Amino acid sequence: MDFIIQGKPISLTVLDFGLFKVNDDNRIIGISGFLIKTDRNELILIDGGFPQSYTKDHVQASSRDRLDEFGTVLRCGTENSVSAQLAKCGYSLDDLTILILTHSHIDHLGALNSALQAPLLIAAAERQQTRPLYWGDSRPLEWPDRNYILIDADIHLGPFFEVLLASGHTPGQLAVFITLDETGPILITSDAISRPSEIEELFIDSMNPEASRLSAERIIALAASKNAFVIYGHDPKQWPKLRKAPDCYR
């Protein structure tokens, strides 16, 4: 596959889509997305947090979806919407070049129906699901009519920009590996590894724990070989320390 993105990454911004507390162990996790800018002014959005209805009334929305059986949305207001987080960086949805959906769970697909001018990159195995996975047995959303880029293996999206197939958490879970001039290599695991302890816990919450283990071993080995900075999907210890929009990594 030819490069889809022509420029090399020059910045990575962590987007704050809210906070969530998990019932089982009371861990408080950040709901994250990422904005990557290239030296050709291309803008890549990775994930979009909760659906827009959550930013309007997350109590009502989580009750409707029975997400409150798993945990509590602590914070998800209008300031945590995709539009608001992009605006902090000086951009809008219309400025996006491409969207990457790492997987189709409820806390990642908030931009599924947004920025329709931009193609949506997603794993073929994820898109082949009848509907987005959303949450539990609830699958209220349809796949929108938009331009999809489907992948079934690792790809070089652009210079110093790889999208990695890391199935297990979901059939088409993705991770992202980029290199910046100052920060150096960065691995964004998404929920391929939500937190370091998940490795010791043997990925018991994954759809396919054994596939998750193998994927985690592979991407962590890659990160170690490059001495990369690893940003986990939902690490309660790491989240408060990460730079957030409008600050960025360069």
LOZAPA-378581 format. One record per residue (C-alpha): x, y, z. Coordinates in steps of 0.5 Angstrom, whole numbers, plus 500, padded with zeros to 3 digits. Example, Ala and Ser with C-alpha at 12.3 -4.5 7.8 and 13.67 -1.06 7.14 Angstrom:
% residues 2
525491516527498514
//
This chain:
% residues 250
500500500503507498503512504496515505500521509505524506508528511512526517509527524511533528507534534502529538497532542493528547485530547481529554475526553473525560474521566471514568471510575471503574466499579470493580476496583475504583480506578479512575481512568482518563478517556483519551484521544490524540491529534497528530500534525505532520510537517505538511499540515496534515491532521490525524485524529485518533479516536473520539471519546464518548458519543456526543450525547454523553457530553450533553448529559452523561448521567442520562446517557450512561443509564440508557446504555447501562454503562453505569453497571460497569462504572461511573462517568465522572466528567464528560462535558461539552469541554470534552467533546471532539470539537472543543478539544480540537478548538483548544489546538486551534482546529476544527473537525473540517481541518482533519485529514484522516481519522483512525478508530483504534476500535469501536467501543463506546469510549473511543467512537465519539467521532464516528459520524464526524468529519465526513470529508476525511477517510476513517481508517479502521481494521477490516475485522472491526468494520466487519462487525455487523455494528460498532461494538459499543458497550456490552450487548448494546449496539445502537449505532450503524456504521455510517456511510463514509470513506473507509480505509480497511487494514488487515495487517500493520501499515506504514501510514506515512513517514515515521508513522505506523498503524499496528494491528493488535487484535485481542481486546476487540477483533480489530484493535489497533495501536499506533507508533510514531517518531517525533524529533524531540520526544523520539519514538512513541507507542500509543497502545490504545486498549491493546494494553490499557494499563501495565498491570493488564499484562499480569492480569492476563487480559481477562477483560479482553474478547480474546485474552490469548490474542491480547497477550500475543499482541501486547508482547509484540508491540511492547517488544517493538517499543523496547527495541526503539526505547519508545515512550509508551502511552497506555490506553487507560493507565490511572497512574500515567493519565495525570502526568500526560501533557494535555491539549493545547500542550503537545509533544514534539
//
